[in-house]
Amino acid sequence: MIRSASKATRARFCAASTCGATGLKGISLDRQIVLEAALNIAVADGEIHPHEYAVVSELAQRMRIGADQFRSALARISVHLQIVQTT
């Protein structure tokens, strides 16, 4: 059985996440955590390769995350990546 993230885990994620206070409208925090974790892993080397994009995109589709929500998360990760690279 899969359980939802605990309140403490959710609070830690939101504090450390690139999502900030806004989150992704229309999806649960659990799915947001999984999506943003996958995106962070995909860009760990500083860029997202086509195969990585395809895998994360398929994951988002399987979790029923819409294209707009996916692009929003990807944009947030991109901004965060640019900030990290310039510091």
C-alpha positions as CSV (number, residue, x, y, z in Angstrom):
1,M,0.0,0.0,0.0
2,I,1.3,3.4,-0.9
3,R,0.8,6.1,1.7
4,S,0.7,9.8,1.3
5,A,3.7,11.9,2.4
6,S,3.5,12.8,6.1
7,K,2.8,16.4,7.0
8,A,6.4,16.8,8.2
9,T,7.7,15.5,4.9
10,R,5.4,17.8,3.0
11,A,6.5,20.8,5.0
12,R,10.2,20.0,4.4
13,F,9.6,19.5,0.7
14,C,7.8,22.8,0.4
15,A,10.5,24.6,2.3
16,A,13.3,23.2,0.1
17,S,11.4,22.9,-3.1
18,T,11.6,25.0,-6.2
19,C,7.8,25.2,-6.1
20,G,7.7,27.9,-3.4
21,A,4.4,28.7,-1.9
22,T,2.4,28.5,-5.1
23,G,2.7,24.8,-6.0
24,L,1.1,23.4,-9.1
25,K,-2.6,24.1,-9.3
26,G,-4.8,21.1,-9.7
27,I,-2.4,18.3,-8.6
28,S,-1.8,16.8,-5.2
29,L,1.3,17.6,-3.3
30,D,2.4,14.0,-3.5
31,R,2.4,14.0,-7.3
32,Q,4.1,17.4,-7.2
33,I,6.9,16.0,-5.0
34,V,7.4,13.1,-7.4
35,L,7.4,15.3,-10.5
36,E,9.8,17.9,-9.1
37,A,12.1,15.2,-7.7
38,A,12.3,13.5,-11.1
39,L,13.0,16.9,-12.8
40,N,15.7,17.7,-10.3
41,I,17.3,14.3,-11.0
42,A,17.1,14.8,-14.7
43,V,18.9,18.2,-14.5
44,A,21.4,17.1,-12.0
45,D,24.2,17.4,-14.5
46,G,23.2,20.9,-15.5
47,E,21.0,20.1,-18.5
48,I,18.1,17.9,-19.4
49,H,18.8,15.4,-22.2
50,P,16.1,14.3,-24.7
51,H,15.8,10.8,-23.1
52,E,15.5,12.3,-19.6
53,Y,12.8,14.7,-20.8
54,A,10.9,11.8,-22.4
55,V,11.1,9.7,-19.2
56,V,9.9,12.6,-17.0
57,S,7.2,13.6,-19.5
58,E,5.9,10.0,-19.5
59,L,6.0,9.9,-15.7
60,A,3.9,13.1,-15.6
61,Q,1.4,11.6,-18.1
62,R,1.1,8.5,-16.0
63,M,0.4,10.6,-12.9
64,R,-2.2,12.5,-15.0
65,I,-0.3,15.8,-14.7
66,G,-1.4,18.1,-17.5
67,A,0.9,19.7,-20.0
68,D,0.5,23.2,-18.6
69,Q,1.3,21.9,-15.1
70,F,4.3,20.0,-16.5
71,R,5.6,23.0,-18.3
72,S,5.1,25.2,-15.2
73,A,7.2,22.7,-13.1
74,L,9.8,22.5,-15.8
75,A,10.0,26.3,-16.1
76,R,10.5,26.6,-12.3
77,I,13.3,24.0,-12.4
78,S,14.9,25.9,-15.3
79,V,14.9,29.2,-13.4
80,H,16.3,27.5,-10.3
81,L,19.0,25.8,-12.4
82,Q,20.0,29.1,-13.9
83,I,20.2,30.7,-10.5
84,V,22.4,27.9,-9.2
85,Q,24.7,28.0,-12.2
86,T,25.3,31.8,-11.8
87,T,26.2,31.6,-8.1
